[in-house]
Amino acid sequence: MAGDVKALKQDLTRRMDGAIETVKKEFQGLRTGRASPALLEPVRVEAYGGNSPLNQVANISVGGPGMLSVQVFDRSLTKAVEIAIRDSGLGLNPQAEGQTIRVPLPPLTQERRNDLVKTAHKYAEASRVAVRGVRRDGMEQIKAMTADKKAPISEDEGKQAQAEVQKLTDQYIKQIDGLLAEKEKDIKSV
């Protein structure tokens, strides 16, 4: 009886952890004032008849405070990598030098910073919605456990389990809000 609730809580925790990991990954792709290889993670390159992540066809490193360096593994892909970075929507202008592509990071304008903050808020809200969806699933499963005539848990245990699920949800929402505040501060710092 308590095992069913415990297994349910473990499943809900695992799913909510997934929402946190997703928002962390999305936040990594948002540009701050510092150069970070994670900035180019979402870039995909037309290579070998398919669409490959940039980090599978090149090595990305920090080449200075406002510079990323992309070392392409296969010389024939240099042009494709350069085009992929330019067309990524990140506002970057790569410069090829042999097999190395230098990506200078222009300083962020206040308008661009505001856009990035709005995007961060969208990512955070999507994660909050995902966490709330997990909570809703959990609450429905608990209600189903208590509604059955041969209920595996009593009504009181069901109410207690629902309170625990709500508490878990509140913790994850608070964690998302903390990540958002941290990212917002990062973006706004000059």
TAGI-V535360 format. One record per backbone hydrogen bond with DSSP energy under -0.5 kcal/mol. CO is the residue of the C=O (numbers start at 1). NH is the residue of the N-H. E is the energy in kcal/mol with one decimal. If there is no record, write none. Layout:
co:CO nh:NH e:E
co:CO nh:NH e:E
//
This chain:
co:1 nh:5 e:-1.1
co:2 nh:6 e:-2.5
co:3 nh:7 e:-2.8
co:4 nh:8 e:-2.1
co:5 nh:9 e:-2.8
co:6 nh:10 e:-2.2
co:7 nh:11 e:-2.2
co:8 nh:12 e:-2.7
co:9 nh:13 e:-2.6
co:10 nh:14 e:-2.4
co:11 nh:15 e:-2.3
co:12 nh:16 e:-2.5
co:13 nh:17 e:-2.5
co:14 nh:18 e:-1.6
co:15 nh:19 e:-1.3
co:16 nh:20 e:-1.8
co:17 nh:21 e:-2.6
co:18 nh:22 e:-2.2
co:19 nh:23 e:-2.1
co:20 nh:24 e:-2.2
co:21 nh:25 e:-2.2
co:22 nh:26 e:-2.5
co:23 nh:27 e:-2.5
co:24 nh:28 e:-1.7
co:25 nh:29 e:-1.2
co:27 nh:30 e:-1.2
co:34 nh:32 e:-0.5
co:36 nh:39 e:-1.9
co:37 nh:40 e:-1.4
co:38 nh:41 e:-1.3
co:40 nh:43 e:-1.3
co:43 nh:54 e:-2.4
co:45 nh:47 e:-0.9
co:45 nh:52 e:-3.0
co:47 nh:50 e:-1.8
co:50 nh:47 e:-2.4
co:50 nh:52 e:-0.6
co:52 nh:45 e:-3.7
co:53 nh:56 e:-2.0
co:53 nh:57 e:-0.5
co:54 nh:57 e:-1.5
co:54 nh:58 e:-1.3
co:57 nh:73 e:-2.4
co:57 nh:74 e:-0.6
co:58 nh:60 e:-0.5
co:59 nh:71 e:-3.0
co:61 nh:63 e:-0.6
co:61 nh:69 e:-3.4
co:64 nh:67 e:-1.2
co:65 nh:35 e:-0.9
co:66 nh:105 e:-3.0
co:67 nh:63 e:-2.3
co:67 nh:64 e:-0.7
co:68 nh:103 e:-3.2
co:69 nh:61 e:-2.8
co:69 nh:71 e:-0.6
co:70 nh:72 e:-0.8
co:70 nh:101 e:-2.9
co:71 nh:59 e:-2.8
co:73 nh:75 e:-0.6
co:74 nh:77 e:-2.4
co:75 nh:78 e:-1.6
co:77 nh:81 e:-2.7
co:78 nh:82 e:-2.4
co:79 nh:83 e:-2.5
co:80 nh:84 e:-2.4
co:81 nh:85 e:-2.4
co:82 nh:86 e:-2.3
co:83 nh:87 e:-2.7
co:85 nh:88 e:-1.0
co:86 nh:89 e:-0.6
co:93 nh:104 e:-0.5
co:95 nh:102 e:-2.9
co:97 nh:100 e:-1.6
co:99 nh:72 e:-2.5
co:100 nh:97 e:-3.5
co:100 nh:102 e:-0.5
co:101 nh:70 e:-2.9
co:102 nh:95 e:-2.9
co:102 nh:104 e:-0.6
co:103 nh:68 e:-2.1
co:104 nh:93 e:-0.6
co:104 nh:106 e:-0.8
co:109 nh:113 e:-2.4
co:110 nh:114 e:-2.3
co:111 nh:115 e:-2.0
co:112 nh:116 e:-2.5
co:113 nh:117 e:-2.3
co:114 nh:118 e:-2.2
co:115 nh:119 e:-2.3
co:116 nh:120 e:-2.5
co:117 nh:121 e:-2.2
co:118 nh:122 e:-2.0
co:119 nh:123 e:-2.4
co:120 nh:124 e:-2.5
co:121 nh:125 e:-2.5
co:122 nh:126 e:-2.4
co:123 nh:127 e:-1.8
co:124 nh:128 e:-2.4
co:125 nh:129 e:-2.6
co:126 nh:130 e:-1.9
co:127 nh:131 e:-2.5
co:128 nh:132 e:-2.6
co:129 nh:133 e:-2.2
co:130 nh:134 e:-2.0
co:131 nh:135 e:-2.3
co:132 nh:136 e:-2.6
co:133 nh:137 e:-2.3
co:134 nh:138 e:-2.4
co:135 nh:139 e:-2.9
co:136 nh:140 e:-2.4
co:137 nh:141 e:-2.2
co:138 nh:142 e:-2.3
co:139 nh:143 e:-2.5
co:140 nh:144 e:-2.3
co:141 nh:145 e:-2.0
co:142 nh:146 e:-1.8
co:143 nh:147 e:-2.1
co:144 nh:148 e:-1.2
co:145 nh:152 e:-0.5
co:145 nh:153 e:-0.8
co:148 nh:151 e:-1.3
co:154 nh:158 e:-2.1
co:155 nh:159 e:-2.4
co:156 nh:160 e:-2.3
co:157 nh:161 e:-2.6
co:158 nh:162 e:-2.5
co:159 nh:163 e:-2.1
co:160 nh:164 e:-2.0
co:161 nh:165 e:-2.4
co:162 nh:166 e:-2.4
co:163 nh:167 e:-2.3
co:164 nh:168 e:-2.5
co:165 nh:169 e:-2.5
co:166 nh:170 e:-2.6
co:167 nh:171 e:-2.0
co:168 nh:172 e:-2.0
co:169 nh:173 e:-2.6
co:170 nh:174 e:-2.3
co:171 nh:175 e:-2.0
co:172 nh:176 e:-2.4
co:173 nh:177 e:-2.5
co:174 nh:178 e:-2.2
co:175 nh:179 e:-2.3
co:176 nh:180 e:-2.5
co:177 nh:181 e:-2.5
co:178 nh:182 e:-2.2
co:179 nh:183 e:-2.4
co:180 nh:184 e:-2.9
co:181 nh:185 e:-2.2
co:182 nh:186 e:-2.1
co:183 nh:187 e:-2.6
co:184 nh:188 e:-2.4
co:185 nh:189 e:-1.5
co:186 nh:33 e:-0.6
//
